[in-house]
Amino acid sequence: MRSMLACLAFVSMLAVAPLSTRTAAAAEPLASQETNTDGIMAEVTECRRKEGVLNIRVRFKNTGDEDKQVYVDGSGYDNTYLTAEKKKYLVLKDSQNKPLASPTYNIGVKKGGSYVWWAKYPAPPDAVKKVTFYSQAAPPIGDIPIQD
């Protein structure tokens, strides 16, 4: 009976641990870069490869003392792309030719707040382990590790 209770306690701890680990991991950026807007940091919080698609999440975090506007890409999605091993990857589009991404225009970020921008890209080959993210909001964010 004791061993069964010990086993149940252990399994319960395992069930709770992954949730808290994922929450903590989600808060830590994989890479970050100052943007072209004072007080705004761009933090890549996800770069996950799954079934031929690379999911990217970028948190634009306002560390300044006033509300700000961030221009991710004023001309559409062609200037929001990834590179890996001398190849450029553009945002994927759905069957109606709509980008699989958050809007790429002027984004308002309140003082102390953040905005999470996401996009789906074709995944580079499995041998590629890092990418660089380009947008008009910031200088390139390089050496972003791909999570498989």
C-alpha positions in Angstrom: 0.0 0.0 0.0 2.9 2.4 0.9 4.6 1.8 -2.4 1.3 2.4 -4.3 0.9 5.8 -2.4 4.5 6.7 -3.0 4.0 5.9 -6.7 0.8 8.0 -6.9 2.6 10.9 -5.2 5.5 10.7 -7.6 3.2 10.6 -10.6 1.3 13.6 -9.3 4.5 15.6 -9.0 5.4 14.7 -12.6 2.0 15.8 -13.8 2.4 19.2 -12.2 6.1 19.8 -13.0 5.9 20.0 -16.8 3.2 22.7 -16.5 5.3 24.9 -14.2 8.4 24.3 -16.3 6.6 25.3 -19.5 5.3 28.5 -17.8 8.8 29.5 -16.7 10.3 28.6 -20.1 7.7 30.7 -21.9 8.7 33.8 -20.0 12.4 33.5 -20.9 13.3 34.8 -24.4 15.4 32.6 -26.8 16.9 35.8 -28.1 16.3 39.5 -27.8 17.1 42.8 -29.5 16.5 46.5 -28.9 14.0 47.8 -31.5 14.1 51.0 -33.5 11.5 52.4 -31.0 13.0 53.8 -27.7 11.8 51.7 -24.8 10.7 48.7 -26.8 12.5 45.3 -26.7 11.8 42.5 -29.2 12.0 39.1 -27.5 11.7 35.9 -29.4 9.8 33.6 -27.1 9.2 30.7 -29.5 10.9 29.2 -32.5 9.4 25.7 -32.8 9.7 23.4 -35.8 6.8 20.9 -36.2 5.6 19.0 -39.3 7.4 21.2 -41.8 6.4 24.5 -40.2 8.4 26.9 -38.1 6.3 28.8 -35.5 7.8 32.1 -34.4 6.5 34.3 -31.5 8.0 37.7 -30.8 7.0 39.7 -27.7 7.4 43.5 -28.1 7.9 44.6 -24.6 7.5 48.3 -23.5 10.1 49.0 -20.9 9.7 52.8 -21.3 7.6 55.2 -19.3 5.0 56.0 -21.9 2.8 54.2 -24.5 4.5 53.5 -27.8 3.8 52.5 -31.4 5.9 49.8 -33.1 6.0 49.3 -36.8 6.6 45.6 -37.4 6.4 45.9 -41.2 4.7 48.8 -42.8 4.7 47.3 -46.3 3.2 43.9 -45.7 4.8 40.6 -44.9 7.6 40.6 -47.4 10.0 42.4 -45.0 9.2 40.1 -42.0 11.2 37.0 -42.8 13.7 34.4 -41.6 17.1 33.4 -42.9 19.0 30.2 -42.3 22.1 29.0 -44.2 21.9 31.6 -47.0 18.2 30.9 -47.6 15.3 33.3 -47.1 11.9 32.1 -45.6 8.8 34.1 -46.1 5.6 34.0 -44.1 3.3 31.1 -45.1 -0.1 31.8 -46.6 -3.4 30.0 -46.4 -5.5 28.7 -49.3 -7.0 32.2 -49.6 -3.5 33.7 -49.9 -3.8 35.3 -46.5 -0.6 35.4 -44.4 -0.5 33.0 -41.4 0.7 35.7 -39.0 -0.4 38.6 -36.7 -1.0 41.9 -38.4 2.2 43.7 -39.4 1.3 47.3 -39.1 1.5 49.9 -36.4 1.1 48.1 -33.1 0.3 50.0 -29.9 2.1 48.9 -26.8 1.1 50.4 -23.5 3.6 51.5 -20.9 4.8 48.4 -19.0 2.8 46.2 -21.4 3.7 43.9 -24.3 2.3 42.6 -27.6 2.9 39.1 -28.9 3.4 38.9 -32.7 3.4 35.4 -34.3 4.0 33.9 -37.7 4.3 30.6 -39.4 7.2 30.0 -41.9 8.3 27.0 -43.9 10.7 25.1 -41.6 14.3 24.8 -42.7 15.8 21.3 -43.0 16.3 19.4 -39.7 20.0 19.9 -39.9 19.5 23.7 -39.4 19.5 24.5 -35.7 19.4 28.4 -35.7 17.6 31.2 -37.7 17.8 35.0 -38.0 14.6 37.0 -37.8 14.2 40.2 -39.8 11.6 43.0 -39.5 11.4 46.7 -39.9 10.9 47.0 -36.1 14.5 46.1 -35.2 17.9 45.2 -36.4 18.1 41.4 -37.2 17.7 39.1 -34.3 20.3 36.3 -34.9 21.2 32.9 -33.6 17.7 32.0 -32.5 17.8 28.4 -31.6 15.1 26.2 -33.2 13.1 24.0 -30.8 12.2 20.6 -32.1 
